[in-house]
C-alpha cells in the first residue's frame, strides 16, 4: 500500500451541520457537533486509513499490513471484520439529512463512501491545491485566502494518538506538505509587498523546524524589507552558529549570498521575486505595501 494516500478528491462539502470527520488532531466524527462513538483505537485507525483511501477498495491483507505492519496478531483478519462491523453500526446510528457514510465490500476489498459528510483533510487538499494553482497563475490575493483557510484546519498531527504504521508514514508526508504550503504562503506575502505579514508565518514554522534553511532565507528577506536588517543578520548568525555546533557545517550558498547582500544593503533585495512570474522571466516587483500596522493590530496577520 502506498505510504502517501489521499491527495485531492476534487470534492467539497459544507462546513457546518451534518456529519463531519476530523483527521487533524485526534480523530473525531461529529454529528451536528455531537461526537459519534468510533470504538477502540484500532477501529479508529481503520477508519482513518479508509478516509485516506476515499472511494478506493482495500483488501483485508492490505488493511492488516496498514494497521499492524509486518507482525500482525494471528487473528488480525477477524479483528478487521470486527472493526468493519463496528464502524457500520456507528454509521447506521447517524441521524442527519443527506447520505450517510457506507462501508462497502467488493471483490477488491473494503471501500468507504463518505456520502454527504465533510472531511477536514479533504477540504485541506482542495484549498491547498487551489491556493498553489492561484499563486502560480498570478492570483496572489486569492491564493493567500485559500492557503489561510487550509492552514487553520491543521489543528494537530494526523489522527493524533492512533498507532498504525500507515498513519505514521502519512504523518511524515503531512508534515512536509504543511511546510511546503507555509513556504508558499510566506512567498505570496513577500510578492504582494506585505513583507511584515510574512514574518509571523516564518517564525511560526521555524519554531518547530529551526534548521529549515529556505525559511531562514525567506525570514531574512522579509526582515530586511521591513527595515529590520539588524534582526536579519542576527537570524543568520544564530542559524550559522547552530549549524556549526550541531552539524559541523556552514549555511548553503544561497543563504550566504543573501547574507552578503543584506550586509551590503543591496537594493535588488527589494525587487527579487520569490515566486515565478506567469508567462515571463522578468523579476516580480512587490506590489505597493499595505499601510503600516499599529502596535497590537494583528488584523491582517493570520499566522
VOPAGU-2260 file (C-alpha; in pm, 1 decimal, decimal comma):
REM VOPAGU-2260
SITE   aa  ch    i         X         Y         Z
SITE  UNK   A    0       0,0       0,0       0,0
SITE  UNK   A    1     128,4     346,3     -84,0
SITE  UNK   A    2     268,7     534,4     211,9
SITE  UNK   A    3     117,0     857,1      80,3
SITE  UNK   A    4    -253,2     824,1      23,9
SITE  UNK   A    5    -514,6    1094,2     -25,7
SITE  UNK   A    6    -407,8    1393,0    -233,3
SITE  UNK   A    7    -702,9    1581,6    -379,0
SITE  UNK   A    8   -1052,4    1440,3    -407,4
SITE  UNK   A    9   -1187,1    1734,3    -609,1
SITE  UNK   A   10   -1496,0    1743,2    -383,6
SITE  UNK   A   11   -1605,8    1997,0    -123,7
SITE  UNK   A   12   -1872,8    1970,2     141,8
SITE  UNK   A   13   -2047,9    2211,0     379,8
SITE  UNK   A   14   -1852,6    2303,2     690,8
SITE  UNK   A   15   -2140,7    2319,4     940,2
SITE  UNK   A   16   -2413,0    2076,2    1031,9
SITE  UNK   A   17   -2446,4    1713,4     933,0
SITE  UNK   A   18   -2163,4    1466,7     978,1
SITE  UNK   A   19   -1806,4    1592,5     989,6
SITE  UNK   A   20   -1485,8    1389,5    1012,2
SITE  UNK   A   21   -1175,2    1549,3    1163,8
SITE  UNK   A   22    -846,9    1377,2    1084,6
SITE  UNK   A   23    -619,0    1657,9    1201,1
SITE  UNK   A   24    -558,3    1620,3    1572,6
SITE  UNK   A   25    -745,3    1337,5    1748,5
SITE  UNK   A   26    -977,5    1154,5    1508,6
SITE  UNK   A   27   -1335,0    1272,5    1554,1
SITE  UNK   A   28   -1672,1    1220,9    1389,7
SITE  UNK   A   29   -1923,0    1490,9    1482,0
SITE  UNK   A   30   -2295,6    1480,5    1408,7
SITE  UNK   A   31   -2428,8    1834,2    1443,8
SITE  UNK   A   32   -2128,7    1898,4    1672,0
SITE  UNK   A   33   -2202,8    1594,4    1892,2
SITE  UNK   A   34   -1931,0    1324,6    1895,1
SITE  UNK   A   35   -2008,7     991,1    1733,6
SITE  UNK   A   36   -1855,1     694,8    1920,6
SITE  UNK   A   37   -1594,2     533,3    1697,1
SITE  UNK   A   38   -1490,3     233,5    1903,6
SITE  UNK   A   39   -1143,7     115,7    2014,5
SITE  UNK   A   40    -819,6     272,3    1886,0
SITE  UNK   A   41    -753,0      13,6    1612,2
SITE  UNK   A   42   -1106,0      53,8    1483,5
SITE  UNK   A   43   -1044,3     427,9    1467,1
SITE  UNK   A   44    -715,0     365,2    1287,9
SITE  UNK   A   45    -905,3     155,5    1034,2
SITE  UNK   A   46   -1148,8     442,5     978,4
SITE  UNK   A   47    -859,9     689,3     935,7
SITE  UNK   A   48    -696,1     461,0     678,4
SITE  UNK   A   49   -1019,0     424,4     480,8
SITE  UNK   A   50   -1076,0     801,5     491,0
SITE  UNK   A   51    -732,4     843,1     337,6
SITE  UNK   A   52    -828,1     595,1      65,4
SITE  UNK   A   53   -1160,2     757,8     -10,9
SITE  UNK   A   54   -1353,7     564,1    -274,3
SITE  UNK   A   55   -1074,2     307,0    -318,0
SITE  UNK   A   56   -1109,4     -63,3    -243,1
SITE  UNK   A   57    -860,9    -203,5       6,3
SITE  UNK   A   58    -815,1    -575,2      64,7
SITE  UNK   A   59    -801,0    -735,8     407,0
SITE  UNK   A   60    -430,0    -813,2     377,2
SITE  UNK   A   61    -356,8    -453,0     286,0
SITE  UNK   A   62    -551,8    -330,0     586,4
SITE  UNK   A   63    -375,8    -575,8     814,9
SITE  UNK   A   64     -38,9    -451,2     695,0
SITE  UNK   A   65    -155,6     -89,6     731,0
SITE  UNK   A   66    -272,8    -140,8    1089,4
SITE  UNK   A   67      -8,7    -379,1    1228,8
SITE  UNK   A   68     283,1    -381,0     985,3
SITE  UNK   A   69     491,1    -696,0     946,8
SITE  UNK   A   70     393,8    -854,1    1280,9
SITE  UNK   A   71      13,7    -871,1    1292,1
SITE  UNK   A   72    -168,9   -1081,8    1550,9
SITE  UNK   A   73    -273,0   -1429,8    1442,3
SITE  UNK   A   74    -641,2   -1329,9    1442,6
SITE  UNK   A   75    -588,1    -998,9    1258,0
SITE  UNK   A   76    -835,9   -1080,7     979,5
SITE  UNK   A   77   -1110,5   -1146,2    1234,1
SITE  UNK   A   78   -1027,3    -817,5    1404,0
SITE  UNK   A   79   -1058,0    -628,8    1075,5
SITE  UNK   A   80   -1400,6    -782,9    1021,4
SITE  UNK   A   81   -1499,4    -691,9    1376,5
SITE  UNK   A   82   -1386,5    -330,1    1329,4
SITE  UNK   A   83   -1569,9    -304,8     997,8
SITE  UNK   A   84   -1886,1    -424,0    1168,5
SITE  UNK   A   85   -1833,1    -170,4    1446,8
SITE  UNK   A   86   -1795,6     115,7    1200,4
SITE  UNK   A   87   -2102,8       8,9    1007,2
SITE  UNK   A   88   -2303,9      11,9    1329,7
SITE  UNK   A   89   -2172,4     358,8    1412,6
SITE  UNK   A   90   -2270,0     492,5    1069,9
SITE  UNK   A   91   -2613,4     329,7    1091,5
SITE  UNK   A   92   -2680,7     525,4    1410,5
SITE  UNK   A   93   -2625,1     860,0    1237,0
SITE  UNK   A   94   -2944,4    1061,9    1206,4
SITE  UNK   A   95   -2879,8    1354,2     976,0
SITE  UNK   A   96   -3021,0    1477,5     644,9
SITE  UNK   A   97   -2842,4    1357,1     334,3
SITE  UNK   A   98   -2640,0    1048,6     258,9
SITE  UNK   A   99   -2453,1     890,9     549,5
SITE  UNK   A  100   -2121,7     706,9     503,2
SITE  UNK   A  101   -2123,1     348,1     382,1
SITE  UNK   A  102   -1852,6      87,5     426,5
SITE  UNK   A  103   -1892,3    -139,4     124,5
SITE  UNK   A  104   -1738,8    -471,9      26,7
SITE  UNK   A  105   -1647,0    -578,6    -323,2
SITE  UNK   A  106   -1409,1    -824,6    -483,6
SITE  UNK   A  107   -1132,0    -569,6    -435,8
SITE  UNK   A  108   -1189,8    -530,2     -63,2
SITE  UNK   A  109   -1348,2    -269,0     163,3
SITE  UNK   A  110   -1439,9      74,6      30,5
SITE  UNK   A  111   -1558,6     376,0     228,2
SITE  UNK   A  112   -1801,4     618,8      68,2
SITE  UNK   A  113   -1846,6     927,9     284,9
SITE  UNK   A  114   -2178,8    1033,9     136,8
SITE  UNK   A  115   -2254,5    1394,8     231,7
SITE  UNK   A  116   -2007,0    1400,8     521,1
SITE  UNK   A  117   -1743,5    1674,9     537,9
SITE  UNK   A  118   -1379,6    1569,6     594,4
SITE  UNK   A  119   -1124,2    1827,1     711,0
SITE  UNK   A  120    -834,0    1659,7     528,6
SITE  UNK   A  121   -1024,9    1654,8     200,7
SITE  UNK   A  122   -1106,9    2023,1     247,3
SITE  UNK   A  123    -741,3    2097,0     319,0
SITE  UNK   A  124    -636,7    1927,1      -2,9
SITE  UNK   A  125    -889,3    2124,8    -204,4
SITE  UNK   A  126    -787,5    2459,3     -54,0
SITE  UNK   A  127    -411,3    2399,9     -62,3
SITE  UNK   A  128    -418,0    2271,1    -419,9
SITE  UNK   A  129    -629,8    2566,3    -531,5
SITE  UNK   A  130    -400,9    2806,7    -343,4
SITE  UNK   A  131     -95,2    2665,3    -518,6
SITE  UNK   A  132    -256,5    2694,3    -862,0
SITE  UNK   A  133    -368,6    3051,5    -791,5
SITE  UNK   A  134     -18,9    3150,5    -677,8
SITE  UNK   A  135     144,9    3006,9    -987,5
SITE  UNK   A  136    -102,8    3182,1   -1216,2
SITE  UNK   A  137     -56,2    3520,2   -1050,3
SITE  UNK   A  138    -375,8    3544,2    -842,2
SITE  UNK   A  139    -186,3    3612,9    -521,8
SITE  UNK   A  140    -464,2    3762,9    -308,5
SITE  UNK   A  141    -690,9    3466,7    -379,3
SITE  UNK   A  142    -403,4    3227,9    -318,3
SITE  UNK   A  143    -341,0    3383,0      22,9
SITE  UNK   A  144    -706,4    3341,4     116,3
SITE  UNK   A  145    -716,3    2974,5      15,7
SITE  UNK   A  146    -389,6    2891,8     190,8
SITE  UNK   A  147    -505,5    3063,5     509,4
SITE  UNK   A  148    -829,7    2867,4     508,0
SITE  UNK   A  149    -628,4    2547,9     464,5
SITE  UNK   A  150    -383,2    2634,8     741,3
SITE  UNK   A  151    -645,5    2682,8    1012,9
SITE  UNK   A  152    -773,0    2328,8     952,8
SITE  UNK   A  153    -443,6    2180,4    1071,7
SITE  UNK   A  154    -509,0    2151,8    1444,0
SITE  UNK   A  155    -256,7    1876,7    1513,0
SITE  UNK   A  156     -85,3    1566,6    1372,2
SITE  UNK   A  157    -290,2    1336,8    1152,9
SITE  UNK   A  158    -510,7    1105,3    1365,6
SITE  UNK   A  159    -311,4    1205,1    1671,6
SITE  UNK   A  160    -260,5     929,3    1926,1
SITE  UNK   A  161    -353,4     639,4    1698,0
SITE  UNK   A  162     -87,5     373,5    1641,7
SITE  UNK   A  163     -65,9     225,5    1292,0
SITE  UNK   A  164     228,8     203,2    1050,1
SITE  UNK   A  165      35,7     360,5     763,6
SITE  UNK   A  166     -59,7     659,2     979,4
SITE  UNK   A  167     299,8     707,6    1091,5
SITE  UNK   A  168     412,5     724,3     729,4
SITE  UNK   A  169     129,3     954,2     631,3
SITE  UNK   A  170     211,5    1192,9     917,0
SITE  UNK   A  171     558,9    1239,4     769,0
SITE  UNK   A  172     403,9    1340,7     438,6
SITE  UNK   A  173     152,2    1570,7     605,7
SITE  UNK   A  174     426,3    1748,9     798,1
SITE  UNK   A  175     626,7    1807,0     480,1
SITE  UNK   A  176     315,6    1911,8     287,2
SITE  UNK   A  177     229,8    2167,3     553,8
SITE  UNK   A  178     583,7    2305,8     540,1
SITE  UNK   A  179     560,9    2344,0     163,2
SITE  UNK   A  180     225,0    2520,5     189,3
SITE  UNK   A  181     353,7    2753,7     460,4
SITE  UNK   A  182     657,8    2832,0     247,3
SITE  UNK   A  183     428,1    2925,4     -39,6
SITE  UNK   A  184     213,2    3132,4     196,2
SITE  UNK   A  185     513,7    3338,9     303,8
SITE  UNK   A  186     629,7    3378,4     -56,6
SITE  UNK   A  187     288,0    3509,6    -153,7
SITE  UNK   A  188     305,5    3774,6     118,8
SITE  UNK   A  189     651,6    3880,9       6,3
SITE  UNK   A  190     549,5    3908,6    -357,6
SITE  UNK   A  191     242,7    4109,3    -256,6
SITE  UNK   A  192     471,6    4356,6     -82,3
SITE  UNK   A  193     330,7    4265,8     258,9
SITE  UNK   A  194     672,6    4186,8     398,4
SITE  UNK   A  195     588,0    4224,2     765,9
SITE  UNK   A  196     291,6    3989,4     729,0
SITE  UNK   A  197     526,6    3712,7     614,4
SITE  UNK   A  198     734,1    3731,3     931,6
SITE  UNK   A  199     483,9    3563,3    1171,0
SITE  UNK   A  200     436,6    3270,6     930,5
SITE  UNK   A  201     810,3    3216,0     914,0
SITE  UNK   A  202     876,9    3240,9    1286,7
SITE  UNK   A  203     580,3    3007,2    1340,7
SITE  UNK   A  204     732,6    2734,6    1121,9
SITE  UNK   A  205    1091,5    2785,8    1235,5
SITE  UNK   A  206     987,0    2739,4    1598,7
SITE  UNK   A  207     921,5    2372,5    1515,0
SITE  UNK   A  208    1169,7    2333,1    1226,6
SITE  UNK   A  209    1466,9    2555,7    1316,5
SITE  UNK   A  210    1703,8    2404,5    1058,3
SITE  UNK   A  211    1486,1    2463,5     750,6
SITE  UNK   A  212    1723,1    2684,3     551,5
SITE  UNK   A  213    1466,6    2803,6     298,1
SITE  UNK   A  214    1259,0    2950,2     580,3
SITE  UNK   A  215    1565,5    3123,8     722,1
SITE  UNK   A  216    1627,2    3274,9     376,6
SITE  UNK   A  217    1269,9    3398,9     348,3
SITE  UNK   A  218    1271,1    3533,8     704,1
SITE  UNK   A  219    1590,6    3729,2     645,7
SITE  UNK   A  220    1444,9    3876,8     326,5
SITE  UNK   A  221    1119,8    3968,9     499,5
SITE  UNK   A  222    1305,6    4132,4     788,0
SITE  UNK   A  223    1533,1    4329,3     556,1
SITE  UNK   A  224    1236,0    4457,8     356,2
SITE  UNK   A  225    1065,4    4554,7     682,6
SITE  UNK   A  226    1357,7    4779,2     785,0
SITE  UNK   A  227    1478,6    4518,8    1033,4
SITE  UNK   A  228    1813,1    4445,6     871,4
SITE  UNK   A  229    1997,2    4407,5    1200,9
SITE  UNK   A  230    1749,9    4141,2    1307,5
SITE  UNK   A  231    1801,0    3965,8     973,7
SITE  UNK   A  232    2173,8    3948,5    1040,4
SITE  UNK   A  233    2110,0    3816,8    1390,6
SITE  UNK   A  234    1887,3    3542,4    1246,4
SITE  UNK   A  235    2169,6    3445,0    1009,6
SITE  UNK   A  236    2436,3    3442,9    1280,2
SITE  UNK   A  237    2222,2    3237,1    1516,5
SITE  UNK   A  238    2140,6    2989,9    1241,1
SITE  UNK   A  239    2503,2    2957,8    1132,0
SITE  UNK   A  240    2616,9    2901,0    1490,9
SITE  UNK   A  241    2355,6    2630,9    1534,7
SITE  UNK   A  242    2463,8    2456,0    1214,3
SITE  UNK   A  243    2830,1    2463,4    1315,2
SITE  UNK   A  244    2753,1    2336,5    1665,7
SITE  UNK   A  245    2501,9    2064,9    1578,2
SITE  UNK   A  246    2605,6    1954,9    1229,5
SITE  UNK   A  247    2957,4    2085,3    1178,2
SITE  UNK   A  248    2869,8    2266,3     856,1
SITE  UNK   A  249    2801,8    2613,5     721,4
SITE  UNK   A  250    2487,4    2756,6     560,2
SITE  UNK   A  251    2429,9    2687,1     193,1
SITE  UNK   A  252    2544,6    2911,9     -87,9
SITE  UNK   A  253    2206,6    3082,7    -139,1
SITE  UNK   A  254    2184,3    3185,2     225,9
SITE  UNK   A  255    2546,0    3305,0     232,1
SITE  UNK   A  256    2479,9    3519,0     -75,8
SITE  UNK   A  257    2171,7    3667,9      88,8
SITE  UNK   A  258    2376,9    3742,8     399,1
SITE  UNK   A  259    2632,3    3932,7     192,7
SITE  UNK   A  260    2354,5    4121,8      14,2
SITE  UNK   A  261    2196,2    4223,7     345,5
SITE  UNK   A  262    2533,9    4339,4     475,1
SITE  UNK   A  263    2577,6    4545,7     160,6
SITE  UNK   A  264    2222,7    4687,6     169,8
SITE  UNK   A  265    2174,3    4560,4    -185,8
SITE  UNK   A  266    1869,6    4739,4    -336,6
SITE  UNK   A  267    1795,9    4431,7    -550,7
SITE  UNK   A  268    1667,5    4265,6    -235,4
SITE  UNK   A  269    1360,3    4487,4    -257,2
SITE  UNK   A  270    1256,9    4358,5    -601,1
SITE  UNK   A  271    1370,2    3997,8    -633,0
SITE  UNK   A  272    1079,9    3757,5    -665,1
SITE  UNK   A  273    1016,3    3451,0    -456,7
SITE  UNK   A  274     758,8    3303,4    -698,0
SITE  UNK   A  275     783,7    3259,7   -1074,1
SITE  UNK   A  276     600,8    3522,5   -1277,4
SITE  UNK   A  277     347,2    3360,5   -1512,6
SITE  UNK   A  278     448,9    3390,3   -1877,2
SITE  UNK   A  279     766,7    3591,7   -1824,2
SITE  UNK   A  280    1118,3    3563,2   -1690,6
SITE  UNK   A  281    1113,3    3918,0   -1554,1
SITE  UNK   A  282    1157,4    3957,1   -1179,0
SITE  UNK   A  283     838,1    4017,0    -989,5
SITE  UNK   A  284     834,3    4354,9    -821,0
SITE  UNK   A  285     643,8    4362,7    -493,6
SITE  UNK   A  286     312,5    4543,7    -509,7
SITE  UNK   A  287     258,3    4858,9    -308,0
SITE  UNK   A  288     274,6    4755,0      56,8
SITE  UNK   A  289     -27,1    4792,0     277,7
SITE  UNK   A  290     -43,7    5072,8     539,0
SITE  UNK   A  291     172,0    5014,4     846,3
SITE  UNK   A  292      12,0    4816,0    1126,0
SITE  UNK   A  293     -36,5    4994,1    1453,9
SITE  UNK   A  294     102,5    4830,6    1768,8
SITE  UNK   A  295    -125,3    4545,5    1870,0
SITE  UNK   A  296    -309,1    4543,3    1536,2
SITE  UNK   A  297    -285,0    4189,8    1402,1
SITE  UNK   A  298    -596,9    4202,5    1191,3
SITE  UNK   A  299    -403,0    4137,0     869,8
SITE  UNK   A  300    -178,7    3868,6    1018,6
SITE  UNK   A  301    -335,9    3526,6    1040,6
SITE  UNK   A  302     -43,7    3304,2    1130,3
